[in-house]
């Protein structure tokens, strides 16, 4: 795990020392991603410079230093990530090309020789791992940017003037003199809808995120236009093919096949020359990963969890029970709300782009704790998206089946009936009925959810209904004068997959949007802020492809998600330790904004300040703030992204001019 950066100057007018100075400054800006080593190299006649910061995981010796050069001297590479099947690739290279005089035993050297001997696309198709790579062909004077299939590792790029910039984080690009940080108002509108800026868009004009599973190439001397990234793997094709050719095995055989693959995905992610552990929440996904680790380890696995004093947000007791049963070496840390709130001022610098998933705070705290003992931590990310774990899949499917077929007048009537009573009134009515409702229907602030549902009943398709369900501000462009939301997988029918079941389509949309742009961004920045490498076995592309061949009945049965994962987990952990309502990894933001955070938030949401900055129409924001403070509505989910953008503007004042 490392940080990469570089630039391709179309003028090629700088001397090598000046180029090295500039790319060195870019690399220094992301030193937290790689505190163990730094490297820079320039091809001055071509205008190309590469920078690297290294977090040493495999082959801790100087032989793993980057930028790294192929044995024939043609190719130069900087690389962020891990390729877990490097031993298999090494054996294949030696089979195809005979004995190779390897300099060290890093995965970097092996994949670089793969690029040199097999070709760029042929090699990357063989790679199983997480990676963002910049590869320079000195003979053809051509730059390649490559990102892993699911988007685990980040990579930003774009033209600033006559300079093509790229890097793992935006702060690396901002360190180059050509950088200009003008806010993209259209991306800002997307941010208010989603809590994150979805790829390929970026908060800055002129910059993009490289799409997962693609390769972008650019020749020295090209200027201005961004080439279209070429896919080497397609999530849509994979999902459609998987459902077109489903597994026909019975549940026991399917479970055995998935278990075997999971054990291998975990095993290859336990290879490291540094201490290794795992995040453990006590839920299905993290418990299964830890169980697979402990089953293949002769020593107790180190596990880590964060606890909070409020029971509604505290998963630590569940994690401890699972850890005790599995026999791990468990560490838990209880954090006060005051300690958690102290992280908030650091978030803008940590994430570079505005990012408003509040679980970024506990994710950072558990990463910081784990880093005191280990350099690598495995996580259970992607279980919900692949195996149908989110409650919203069940809710949306149930509501759409009942409401989607209604004539428009009846939908309008139903919406009017719901809106006739205030959210507070609905809260009171439903509080009395709560003991009679199943656990999955006992929401916090049910009146607010009902009013949101009323506004979504007019959706013209199940995909549009789902977009409304997962959106925060329903019409964010109205808050950002001059903005128009660009298309995303959630809004563009051309990007919707041909899958027979609405639940499958929701899972797919999350796989290509929420997972890479929220979950993986959250974990990458939080872990890399403390130089911790986070590995996700469920994102092994073999697991992903097998998951999409499973019949839906093996994922979702009745009101139970992740059914097949549970059957495997019960072989390691008693059912009673796992069967509990899903908690998530949240924080009491609603109370914070009415209590200890109120003065801070009030200052950022000052009407005069909002008008001077010119990014937002203050009226709806101030109305939501007043209603939230009065307890009339729970607007914290809507206000938090506005606050995160305001915090970001404070720390990146160069972006403040609209």
Order of alpha helices (4+ residues) and beta strands (2+ residues): beta-alpha-beta-beta-beta-beta-alpha-alpha-alpha-beta-beta-beta-beta-alpha-alpha-beta-beta-beta-alpha-alpha-beta-alpha-beta-alpha-beta-alpha-alpha-alpha-beta-alpha-alpha-alpha-alpha-alpha-alpha-alpha-alpha-beta-alpha-alpha-alpha-alpha-alpha-alpha-alpha
